[in-house]
Amino acid sequence: MGKDSLKILYIGKFPPYVGGETTKAYWLLRALAERGHKIFVISDAWELPTYWSAKLTVEDSDFLQPNGIKLFSTTFHNIPDFIPPYNPKTEKLVSMGIELIETLGKPDLIFSWYLIPFSSAAYILQQKYNIPHILHHAGSDVHRLLFSDYLQDYLIEVIRSANGVITYPSTKEIMEKLNQNTLIQSYPLNPDPYYIARNYSKDKKLVTIIDNYSEDSEWREINLSRSERCLNENKPLISIPGKWEKSKGIYSWLNVANKFNEVCFLLVGNGSPSTRNTVIKMIKDLNNVIWLSFVPLWRMPEIYGYSDAVGHLEIRFPVPTHFSLLALESLLAGK
């Protein structure tokens, strides 16, 4: 490490997490590591249910922990039975943080992203070790957690105690009332060169993506057959990335696919068990739909590159003034 390099303890979402906040955090941490800073990541990434987690292959290992980034994650294993029964994620993250700090020395900075459990754990470590703490929130945690009757007083204290807060234009007024050291995150983040538009070929490389990231062997065969038909018939390909939720338009897209058989649709996502079962039943009857479970965020530029267009809908989305990262991602990838 150079004399100006920092040792940063990051506590937050990290791959195989999926979603916009994870994507922004990953590329930011990677950029900091490439500038010589040492990043230690504490997350609950290995505790995610499979339907909210990206599928990883051996080829993804260098992206998961590039030079300068070391990932430590809590797990479900060896959680004692006790009453009241719950998964003590905050406590596990704090315990892991204490172990790291005692072993590797105090970091120069704690950087947390998302209020619970991550900023909550960072707050405890900040108080114990007197380490500067920069807090970055999302939109959903502010609107769903901060205003909760049971959580509000505690989370206000977490925000007020932070040495700095990174917020968004839509929440600037709220955060400035709680913490004077508030910065607005600018868009777009400095893009990694991996994101800059390239020329992608649909044929062999799309087959590789399908082979690696199909849900299982059955869907691998279905996807390969459908993609071959789409390519042979030279049909346009529209990719639809994202979580399967009604508010994100999954059923609307399936209705569109049912009406426009001359177009192929590449679904990249998954959903909770009840939604997942309904969607899978529908797409099995749609021969123009290819389905991949969540792919790692660093593979998304390839998905955009293979596509002729990228689709995104929000229908009565529960988080006000929400701004999806998909538009910026697809533009950077040349769409």
Secondary structure by P-SEA (a helix, b strand, c coil): cccccccccccccccccccaaaaaaaaaaaaaaaabbbbbbbccccccccccbbbbccccccccccccbbbbbbcccccccccccccaaaaaaaaaaaaaaaacccccbbbbcccaaaaaaaaaaaaacccbbbbbbcaaaaaccccccccaaaaaaaaaaccbbbbcccaaaaaaacccbbbbbcccccccccccbbbbbccaaaaaaaacccccaaaaaaaaaaaaaaaaabbbbbbbbccccccccaaaaaaaaaacccbbbbbcccccaaaaaaaaaaaaacccbbbbccccccaaaaaaaaccbbbbbbccccccccccaaaaaaaaacc
